[in-house]
Amino acid sequence: MPERRLSQALGPGLLFAGAAVGVSHLVQSTRAGAVFGLSLVGFILLANLIKYPPFSFGPRYAAATGTSLLEGYRRQGRWALVLYGILTLGTMFTVQAAVTLVTAALAKVALGLSASMISLSVILTLLCGVILRGGQYPGLDRIMKVVVAVLTLTTVSATLLALPKLSGPALSVVPDFSGMDRRTLFFLAALIGWMPSAIDVSIWHSLWTLARRRQTGHAPSLRESMLDFNIGYIGTAILAFCFVILGSAVMYGETPAPSAPQFAGQILQLYTATLGEWARPIIGTCALAVMFSTTLTVIDGFPRALATLVSRFQTAESPDEAPTETRKSYWFFVILLAVGSLAILRYTIGSLKFLVDLATTLSFLTAPLLSTLNHRAILSPEVPESFRPGPKLVLSSQISIALQAAFALWFLWLRFLAG
């Protein structure tokens, strides 16, 4: 594969990593290690394996058709677009609120700011809007290449240094099912909901693939698109395990703080306890950068998808469709998302755990529906045979949908019907 062609295709996978390596890793994976040691690594591995097919269908569909997954939904019928719209409107405000809260907390701790959390959240949201206004996809692409590389290097280094600190019960990788109460099972649902990320990101990934294509003028092959995707996906899985190990080695037996600023301080402690106090400003900057990148990709991803959704109700998508066609509706949804998420933060600013668990659990419940739409899209007639997944991946996708649906139904039964 020529080096120039590969460099032109790379980018959307790093945006995926930027969206994924945020709350699910810094918060949920760290909490898993602090409370349960290494005993939940099997669930994290399972979540990454189960979700691989629906996530991979985003860039695969874009490479095959030159259109986004939302065009694949439209071809299934307007009901699919309506369903996606309902699911998105039902989850996007809590998701944006959760990532903004964690980012504001890291900014407060890492930079030593005295401003209130809600003020910092407003400032971060406005800053995201300014950055998106100035560049949209090209700006995101440039930022993510630096942020993901730096965070990966520092996190892997800290993890290797933390390994000797693992001892006692924290080392066990076998979960104690007999000791799992309802609260533990609810946390598992929240952990899996965003591991490695919400299925919504597969739609964003298809849109990022098309944006990268317009930016470079290069239509990536299936091989190039999947290599880009696999780099981002496998990288996020590795980082998830790193944060579980860090949480187990540094925080095991320590109760995760309920407030966002206090928990942000605990996150920085993961690094300083292994690398040394000298690393605090560097790690603080990296952690803040990756969370800001997550906030930026989320505040771009939902409006980008919804603006495209509005267009799909009107016309079919063309491979040559210019992004300016959806620009007005894009900014309408950016403003709507910003106002709605800040309104939620106004009333949940003091409870990081509640807000994060609510956002991740909602994503957990919507995952099987979105995975089903992705499965139907990639097997539709408009996808050339050479781009369709092989029998093993199709079977994996079917198993993925079945398991996600079973887990979601079991959670609902446990939450609302079990005594």
Stockholm file with secondary structure:
# STOCKHOLM 1.0

chainA/1-419         MPERRLSQALGPGLLFAGAAVGVSHLVQSTRAGAVFGLSLVGFILLANLIKYPPFSFGPRYAAATGTSLLEGYRRQGRWALVLYGILTLGTMFTVQAAVTLVTAALAKVALGLSASMISLSVILTLLCGVILRGGQYPGLDRIMKVVVAVLTLTTVSATLLALPKLSGPALSVVPDFSGMDRRTLFFLAALIGWMPSAIDVSIWHSLWTLARRRQTGHAPSLRESMLDFNIGYIGTAILAFCFVILGSAVMYGETPAPSAPQFAGQILQLYTATLGEWARPIIGTCALAVMFSTTLTVIDGFPRALATLVSRFQTAESPDEAPTETRKSYWFFVILLAVGSLAILRYTIGSLKFLVDLATTLSFLTAPLLSTLNHRAILSPEVPESFRPGPKLVLSSQISIALQAAFALWFLWLRFLAG
#=GR chainA/1-419 SS CCHHHHHHHCSHHHHHHHHHSSIIIIIIIHHHHHHHTTTTHHHHHHHHHHHHHHHHHHHHHHHHHSSCHHHHHHHHCHHHHHHHHHHHHHHHHHHHHHHHHHHHHHHHHHTTCCSCHHHHHHHHHHHHHHHHHHHSHHHHHHHHHHHHHHHHHHHHHHHHHHGGGCCGGGGCCSCCGGGCCHHHHHHHHHHHHTSSCCTHHHHHHHHHHHHHHHHHCCCCCHHHHHHHHHHHHHHHHHHHHHHHHHHHHHHTTSCCCSSHHHHHHHHHHHHHHHHCGGGHHHHHHHHHHHHHHHHHHHHHHHHHHHHHHHHHHHSCCCTTCCGGGGHHHHHHHHHHHHHHHHHHHHHHTTCHHHHHHHHHHHHHHHHHHHHHHHHHHHTSTTSCGGGSCCHHHHHHHHHHHHHHHHHHHHHHIIIIICC
#=GC SS_cons         CCHHHHHHHCSHHHHHHHHHSSIIIIIIIHHHHHHHTTTTHHHHHHHHHHHHHHHHHHHHHHHHHSSCHHHHHHHHCHHHHHHHHHHHHHHHHHHHHHHHHHHHHHHHHHTTCCSCHHHHHHHHHHHHHHHHHHHSHHHHHHHHHHHHHHHHHHHHHHHHHHGGGCCGGGGCCSCCGGGCCHHHHHHHHHHHHTSSCCTHHHHHHHHHHHHHHHHHCCCCCHHHHHHHHHHHHHHHHHHHHHHHHHHHHHHTTSCCCSSHHHHHHHHHHHHHHHHCGGGHHHHHHHHHHHHHHHHHHHHHHHHHHHHHHHHHHHSCCCTTCCGGGGHHHHHHHHHHHHHHHHHHHHHHTTCHHHHHHHHHHHHHHHHHHHHHHHHHHHTSTTSCGGGSCCHHHHHHHHHHHHHHHHHHHHHHIIIIICC
//
